[in-house]
Amino acid sequence: MWKILLLCLFCSVNVCAQDMAPKMIETAPAADNQKVIDKYTRFRKLDRWKSSYEDNWGYAAVWGVKKSSVMSNEDIEVNFIRKWMPQPDFNDVEQCYFFVEIKNKTNKTIYIDRENCFRIYQDGTKTPYYTAKDAGKRERVIAIPANKKKYLTEYKYETKKAGYIDFIECPENFEWSMKEAGLNPGNHNHSVPYQYDEDNTPLTRRYVISYSKDESLTEYSAVAIDFYIMQIFVTKMYSDNLMDEWIVGCNKNTITSCCRWYKESL
């Protein structure tokens, strides 16, 4: 008899757990989705420039967005905004970051669940934007009022003892390595950039943004945005002015990132 009671109790708990599980609500791309994607995939031809191996110290990449991505649906629009931020551990030095901007297109508050928002690398490694270790330092859920915008992560840090910098939140920097992209220093025509499309790109990166119209997060939706490297060229230095000069049409939506010629990265 007791076995029957335990079985009934187990089944009851299991059914309750299933009922409490968040429900996925499917959404379709909005009519302007392709227009948003096109801001990141316009072909950017670089002018030829005189260069030699000795003059350069690394590769720079220009990233695009795959056509299958959803950057805009009926509820939200996601953009990656380029900004130069001061480095707290270096005087008068700035670094390029990309803020994930989420626009609430509805007339109600939308809740971004950072625990279920991810950066996913080409090898499948998944990094959430909130974990249990973040409790007390930052909020798991971001509330975006109707027709307003907020960043998925801000630029926040603390200065610890001996000048150690502890980043509480940090935007994207699209870091990559030559090993990931299958490149070696010195094996490239320095005056002509590599060109790639969605199929032959050496590197991809996915961003998943989960959100809910319910503060209790009992129902949620998600969009997935797939970036890929569409151009690689050698570079001597990395600065905002340099990118503006070399990349035709460079603006706040141009996603660029560099990697140095380190032997250990091969």
Helices and strands as residue ranges (DSSP letters): H 2-20, E 23-24, H 33-41, G 53-55, E 58-65, E 76-86, E 94-104, E 110-113, G 114-116, E 118-121, E 126-128, G 132-134, E 141-144, E 149-151, E 156-159, G 161-163, E 165-169, H 178-181, E 194-195, E 204-212, E 219-235, H 240-246, E 255-260, G 263-265
